[in-house]
Each structure stands twice: as structure tokens, then as C-alpha cells.
Amino acid sequence: MARFSATTRPDRLDLVADGIAAHRKRQSDFVTFEAEPNREGAVDNGPTPDENQVGEEPAADEEIPPPEDEIPSADEDRPEAGTVPRGAGPNPWIQYRARDALLNLDCTDVELESVQAVIDDVGGARVTDRRSPDGAVGTNLKISVPGDDERVAMAVESLFAEGFGLGGAYRIWVTEI
């Protein structure tokens, strides 16, 4: 591999597929991808294919309300015990092991629902193991994703963009092969 990071959706998809191919060639235990959210050099390529683009543009003098998930409520002063707010903590990461077509990731309790929604949207993908050890914040998931490297790359991209809520503006790194 000649490059180890990418910022645009097409380049990220190519990088993940190339990382998986290098992992297979080297017969390593796994390949690790890490997302670096909202950093310089990251490019938002607009909505992902699954994002809704229907609707009219608001009038110039019309106030645009924030998305529902950005409206603070009295209950949001502090996270519930055992939860970490989206974006807190270390950068999200995903490992892939080719011998059994398995993704491995950690997510917070807040991210778990959106990560599960992405998994449900990837045809044939399923959670094979879910662990939340006592005292740990979050959940570790093992996810079976059958298919070729490009299909796995699309699943990884969707997990970072939609599951972890990074949208299109993030840099992905191959951190270990």
C-alpha cells in the first residue's frame, strides 16, 4: 500500500478495499481503520446516497430550525450514567478479519442505535457477538459482512458516516495491517 489515509468518499472506499486486500495478502490477523472526525483536509461530499434530499428550499427570510437531534432539552444537561455523548472519547475504529468476514468495533450507548440501523441496512450483515462488560462504557460488536472487498468497504464507510454520525467530513486512516 502506498497511501494510508483518505478524505473523500470515493477515496475512502478505495482505501478500505485496498487495506483489506493488503490484509489478505499479508495474511495478518486483522486490518484496523480509524476515523478522524472534522479535521482539516476532510471533505464533505454532500449527502450519502441514503440521506433524504426531498424538500423545498426555505425562503431567504425564513428561519431554519436546527435538526431535531440538535435541539437541547432539559434532560440533556448531562449524559445518563453509563453513556458517553456522541463525539466524546477516542476516535471511532473498525477492524476487519478476512478469514471469517468479520468486522469488530466499539460504540457508545448513544451510537449503538444508529450503528445497528446501518447493520440492518447492509443486506446479509448480522451481529454475531455483542458484549458490554460490567463497568465498561459502551458495547463491542462483532458483525458478519459477507461479500467482496468493495462491499465490505461500503459497510465500513456507512458505519463511520451514519453509524458513528461523522457524515461526509472525516479522514479515514489504515492504522494497522
Secondary structure, 3 states (H helix, E strand, C coil): CCCCEECCHHHHHHHHHHHHHHHHHHCCCCEEEEEEECCCCCCCCCCCCCCCCCCCCCCCCCCCCCCHHHCCCHHHCCCCCCCCCCCCCCCCEEEEEHHHCEEEEEECHHHHHHHHHHHHHCCCCEEEEEECCCCCCCEEEEEECCCCHHHHHHHHHHHHHHHCCCCCCEEEEEEEC
